[in-house]
Amino acid sequence: MRRRPTLFLLAALVPALLAGCTAGPSQRPAVVENDEPVASAPASTSQAVPLPPLTEPKSPSVQWTDCDQQTRAALDPPAVPDSLKFSCADVLSVLDAPDLPGRAQTHIALLKAGTGPIPLVVLNDIDGEPGTLYAAHLAATLPASVLQRFSLIGMDRRGTGDSDATACVPSDVRGQLLSQDPATTDVETVLDAARKAGQQCAIELGSTQQALDSWRTAGDLDEVRDQLGVPKLNAIARGEASSVLTAYSNRFSTHVGRFVLDGIPDPSSDPATVLGELATAQQATLDAFGKATGQDATSTVTALLGQLRSAPPELSNGVPFAPGVALNAILTGLAAPARWPELAEAIRAAQSGNPTQLAKFVAPMLNGSPLAPSRFDGALATLCNDTATRMPANQIGTLTDKLRAQSPLFGGLVTQRLSWCLPWPGPADGMPSLGVSGLPPVLVTSTATDPVTPASGTNRAAGQMSSAVRVSWQGTGHGAMSSACVGEAVRGFLVDGTVPTDGTLCPA
């Protein structure tokens, strides 16, 4: 993917984690209907507001150029079929910094996969693959009939990928944040690194620091919709990127088309609940990985982290391959079951003293250069701008001790982001509501064992949405699109306008 220089000096523009998901064939029925009531869900308006009709573009202004080879070179594993072809473009959107509303511009990068006549915009987690690259992978996963009707339009969210990517965290500070040992009781060390990161980003970004959030990204989306030439936005968002479509529903409700939210962040305001369930989901995913690879994965990973505490090898960039880096790398791999064989081999190599393979899983977050900025910086800014939660250091320490007792491996990892955001200013705008009325049906999918957006949190979010229709996959990994059953439900929803029965269950 070609890189563009930042348009404005201070506009070098950023929760979640990870990528991928697959599952083996199942002998169970294709779909099971769930007739259990959801007590917390408000009355559905899906019958009152039908799905909007699909409309082909009129007078689009986006200029596409071939970028097939560049895209394939930039993709994370797995590879995509040669039959898919990719083209790229960018649009100008309003940066909309708090002190310069409606002024200054920023580039938003797009990638088109497929040749269907109707645009279907694709967004990914802020710290995962950029939306352009995720769209390329998703195009290889969805039923072929979806690409006959739609072209997938991947969008790099502001501050990420080729969308004027943010690069404001010093490399050594980034390494300190990602290297923090999840077993340590020393909160001050990570807080000190977080302060350095926040200070440097405040200096380099100025007021544009608070322009990196989901609310303003929704404005980018509407600019993309307008330039694509369609009256309604049709879109798929995975994981934390669902927050962008939620913001879009708040700001541009009359432009909402057919939305698929593949996992939604937990809307609960109780960090102990949200992070406790996240650590539990991560441990459950590790257990599933161990079962699939024929090992006691918890013992293996625990032993590896102990080995790294005694003698952490140094990576080529000078960052020690410490327990925090290793566990972040493992978690990235766990989220993508298609990469589990690769992850198992990488763990074995790390046990033998060679961390190179395992480090590749976390390299896009850890490393950065002018041509390939780290995914960490933009993700940190967006994460901290999107949440109002700010806990005092002593409360973070208390919560960490509690969650570490419940989940020895992951309890100390999930609370680290609370420390990362503590020095940052709170959100410049109010958080968007999930309960927007008058929307057409919104398809919400979840995965039973998701280490990034656990199903429990997605269900809580869907319960606050008057138009949500839930399809749950009884599988493992981040996102449900690799399930053939979910893929068929998504196909029917997007292509045929068929709204599934709320509470539909798809077997693993």
Buried (B, 14 or more C-beta within 10 A) or exposed (E): BEBEEBBBEBBBBBBBBBBBBBBEEBEEEEBBEBEEEBEEBBEBBBEEBEBBEBBEBEEBEBEBEEBBEBBBEBBBEEEBEEEBBBBBBBBEBBBBBBEBEEEBBBBBBBBBBBEBEBBBBBBBBBBBBBBBBBBBBBBBBBBEBBBEBBBBBBBBBBBBBBBBBBBBBBBEBBBBBBBBBBBBEEBEBBBBBBBBBBEBBBEBBBBBBBBBBBBBBBBBBBBBBBBBBBBBBBBBBBBBBBBBBBBBBBBBEEBBBBBBBBBBBBBBEEBBBBBBBBBBBBBBBBBBBBEBBEBEBBEBBBEBBEBBEEEBBEBEEEBBBBBBBBBBBBBBBBBBBBBBEBBBEBBBBBBEEBBBBBBBBBBBBBBBEEEBBBBBBBBBBBBBBBBEBBBEBEEBBBBBEBBBEEBBBBBBBBBBBBBBBBBBBEBBEEBBBBBBEEBBBBBBBBBBBBBBBBBBBBBBBBBBBBBBBBBBBBBBBBBBBBBBBBBBBBBBBBBEBEBBBBBBBBBB
